[in-house]
Amino acid sequence: MDILTTNNLSVSYGNRKVLKDLSMNIMENKITAIIGPSGCGKSTLLTTLNLMIEENGGNFTGKIFFKDKDILSYEKDEIRRRIGMVFQKPTPFPFSIYKNLTYAPKYYGIKDRLKLNSIVEDTLRKVGLFDEINHDINTKATKLSGGQQQRLCIGRALTVEPEVLLLDEPCSQLDFKNTANIEDMLLKLSRDYTIVIVTHNLSQAKRISDYTAFILDGELIEYGETEEIFTNPKDNRTKEYIEGIYG
């Protein structure tokens, strides 16, 4: 069952068109990988799916449906809560781990201390940080390692119980061990969340995603089950990209 759908989605910055007539269905509780060369429009697609594109100076035409309802019919605050976004570089707020994880729930009206404490513990467990940092959640978040910071940022997005999690190359600045930790975490999270991940790491896409979309020069070239895309691509451009001929 699909949770997000784009119909003839085009995105422009001024006169420069970045995405062109892109139509795809993103399946619920699955991991969808977006692959393609640098500058092809992958990150633009993510920021359009939760309407952040407008803050970045872009605009779109076509339709986006979230749970069969036009995304523009939702309040932006609701969309940002239900479709969370985590960027490539970890960006913890410059205060404690606890305050990082209670910031969004407080913004959305949760004030009860016991409820906030429960959210913090549950979130730390979801992202595999509980045993590592629960002993001192008042530590400044920026003192965590890069891998811990990225898991914290993913956790921060989860504190308001989104249905979709958008991740823009979350492992690009991490070593093998931290990448493996995040991949394992995402596989577990996909039982309860829909995940869309932009990645330049084709092996990562093969390891963790259920579906893969290949974008080239702003066009969706091919989209389908990951195993099929990587073993039997229908478009020669997909085959060449996967084989490393360009990109």
N, C-alpha and C positions, 0 to 999 in steps of 0.2 A: 504494500500500500504506500502510495506517495504522500509526502508531507509538504514538500515544496515543489512548485512547478513554474517553469518560465516558458512563456510563449512569445516567440519573435522578439526576444529581449535584445535591445541595442543600447549601448552606453557611450556617451560622448563627453569629452572635455572641450568645450568651445566647438570649433570646427573639426576637431580630431576624433574620429570614431574609434573606440577601443574594442568594443564587442559588437558583433554584427548578427542580428536575427538568430539568437541562440534559444533553442527550445529543448528542454530536458525535464525529466521527472526525478526528483531526489527521494529515495525510498526511506521510509520510516525505520528507525532502529537498525540502520545499516551504516557502514563507513563508505563514503564516496570520496575517491581521490581525484583531484584535478591536476593534470600534468600538462606540460608543454614548455617550450623554450622561454627564457626570460623575456619579459615585455609582451607576451602574447595575450594578456588580459586576465590571467588567473586570479590575481589579488583583486582586481577590479570587480570580478564576478562576486567574490565573497562580500566585499563592502556594499555591493548593490543588494544582496540578498537580505540584509537587515537595514537597508535604507541609509547607511552611513555615507553612501556615495555623494549625497547632496552636500554634506558637511565638507567633503573633499573637493568641492567645486565641479562635480560632474552632474549629469542628468541622464535619465533613461527613458526610452520609449518601449512599447510592448507591455506585456503583463507579467506580474509575479503573483502567484497564488500560494498562500500559506493555509494549509488545511482547507483547501477548496474555497478560500475567501480572498478576494483581492487584497493584497498587502497594504494598499493605500487606504483601505477602509479601517485599518487599525490605528490607534494612537501610537506615535513613535516610541513612547516609553514602554508600551506593552510589547511592541515588536523587539525592542532592545533587550527586554527581559526574557522573552520566549525564544529569541534567536541570539544567543550569546556569541561574542567574538573575542579571539585571542590572537595577538599579533606575533610576528616573527621574533622580535626582541623582547625578552621578559621585561615587564614594566610594573613591578610591584610599587604600590604607593609608599612614600618615604616615612612610614610609621610602622607600628608593630604588626606581627603576623595576625594577631587577634583582630586588630582594627581593619586590616585588609579584608578579612573574611566577614566582618560584620558591616562594612561600609554600605554595600548594596542592599542587604536586608533592611537596614535602618532607613535607607532612602525610600524603600518601598513600604515603610510603615511598621516594621517589626521593632518593638521597643522592649519586650519582655526579656529580662536577662537570662533566664533559664532557657528560653527558646533560642536566643542567640548563641548561648554556650553549646546547645545541642547541634545547631547548624555548623558551628566551627568544628566540633568533634567529628560529625558525620562527613563533612567535607574533607578534612584531613585524612580520614580513612579512605574515602573514595579515591583520592589522588596519591595514596601510598606514602603520606608524610607523617601520619600519626605517630608511629614509633620513632621517627627520626627527630621530630621537633616538638612533640606535645609537652615535653618537660619544661619548655620555656617559650610559650606562645606570645610572650611580651617582648621577645627579641625583635629588633628592627628587621623588617623583611628584606631590606637591601643587603643585610649581612649574610644571607643564605647563599649557597652556591648557585651557579647558573642553572643547573638542572632542577634544583629545589625551587628557585624563583619561578621557573616556567611552570612547574607543577602547581605552585601556589597561584599563579595567574589563571591557570585552567580551573583550579578550585574556586577562585574568586568569581569566575563566570558561572559556576555551578550553584553558588549560594542562593540564587533566586529561582532555582528549579526551572531552567530553560528546557525547551523540548529539542532544540537544535543547537549544536555547537560548531561554530566556524573557526577553523584553525589555519592560520597563514604561515606555513613552513615553521612549525613550532620546534623542530629539532635541528634546524640549519646551523645553529651556533653551538650545538652540544656534541660531546664525545660519544663514543659507541655505547658506553654503559648507561649514560643518561638517556640516550635515544632509545635504548632497549627498555628502560623503565617506563618511558612515556608511551611507547608502542604497546607494552603490556597493559598499561593503565587504560589506553583508548579502547583496546579490545574488550576489556571488562565494562567500560562505560557504555559501549555500544549496545549492551543489553537493555539499557534504560534511556539512552539518548540517540538522536540522529546526529552523525558526525560528518562534516564535510572538511576535508583537509587538502590544502594546496601543498604540494611537495615537489621538489626537484629531484628527489631520491626515488628512482624507479623501483629499486629493490624494496623500499619501504612501501610503496603503493602495492606491490605484489604481495608483500607479507601481511598487510593488515586490512586492505580495503576489499569490500564486496563488489563495488562498482567503480569504474574508472572512466573519466571524461578526458579526452585529448583535445586541447585547444591550440590552434595555430593561427597567428595573425588575426586574432579576434573572432575566429570562426570555430564552431564546434565541429571537429572533423569526424570524431567517432565517440560513441558512448555506449557502454554495456557492461556486462559482468566482467570483472577484472580478469579472471582466468581466460575468458574468450578474447579479450582485448590483447593480452600478452602472448597468447599462443596461436591465435588465428585472427589477426586484425584484418578487417575488410578493406581498409583504405591503405594504399601503398605509402602514403605520408606517415601514417601511424607506424607502420612497419619500420620505416627508415628512422623515425625518431627513437623508437624502442631499441633499435639496433645501434644507436649512437652515430648514425651517419650525419646528423646535424643536431643542433640544439645546445 
